Amino acid sequence: MMGKEKVQQRSLSKLREEIDATDRELFSLIAQRMAIVREIGALKQAQGNAIADPVREALLKSKLKEFSAGVLEPWHVEELASVLIKISRDLQARSGE
């Protein structure tokens, strides 16, 4: 966590610019991830596999908690991962359309 001195040296507008740049990168990466998810969905459908994979999903949540860098609480990671998984399932289910 940053000390007060460091935060006070940067303006609110500068910090918001950094958030905006980070959000652009984050959503670009999410879009890349979802493109892969669609391919996986098409492959699963072609092979007759179920969209949901509870074992893989639990593993994903566990691995994502390792990347939280101590900033996010475990429940934050769980919630974010659940949203990614839900969107991924939706896209996979529609990948054959």
N, C-alpha and C positions, 0 to 999 in steps of 0.2 A: 504494500500500500504506500502511496506517495505521502510524503510529509506535507504539512501545511505550506511550508516555504515554497516547495516545488509547484503546488497547485496555484498558489497566489501569483506566481510569475507568469502564468499563462492565462489569457483572457477566455471568457466564456465563448466568444465567437470562434476563437482558435480551437478550443476543445471540441466545439460542435462541428467544425470543419474536419477534424480528425475522426469524429464519430461517423460523419457522412462518408468519408473515404473508406473507413473500415466496413461500413454497411454495404458499400458498392462491391468491395472485395468479397464479403461474406455471401451476398446474394448471387454474385457471379459463380462462386464455388458451389453454392446450393444448386444453381441451375445446371452446372456441370454434373453434379452428383445425380440429379434427377434425370438427366439424359442417359446416364448409365443405368439407372433404375428402370427406365423404359426398356432398354435392351434386355435387362435381366427378366423383366416381365414377359417380353416376347419369347425369350428362351424357355422360361418356365411353362408358358402356355403351350409352346411347341412340344415340350417334353411331357406335358400332362402333369406337371408338378403344381402343388398348391402355392398360392401367392404368399400366404402367411407362413413364416418359418420361426416359431417361437424360440427355438434354440439359438438361431442366428441373431434374432432380435435381442435376446438376453445377453449374448456375447457382445453385441454392439454397444448396448448400454453400459456394460462393464468396462469396455475399452474406452468409451468416451469419458467416463469418470476419471480415467488416468490423465486425460488432457485438460482437465479443468484448471490445472496449475494453482490449485488452492484458492482461486478467486471465487468460483461457484460452489455453492452448497451441493451435496449429492442430490438433493431433490430437484435443484435447478437443472442439473444434467439429465436426470430422469425425465423431467417434463419436456425439455428440449428434444431429447432423443425420441420420446413418444410422439411428438409432433412430426418429426422427420419420418418416423416409421409409418405413421398414419398416411401422410402425403405419399410416401413411397408405395404403400399398398394400393392407394387409389390410382396412382399412375400405372402401376404394374397391371392392375385389373383392366385398365383401359388401353393397354399397349397393343392389344390385338384389334382395336377398332380402326 
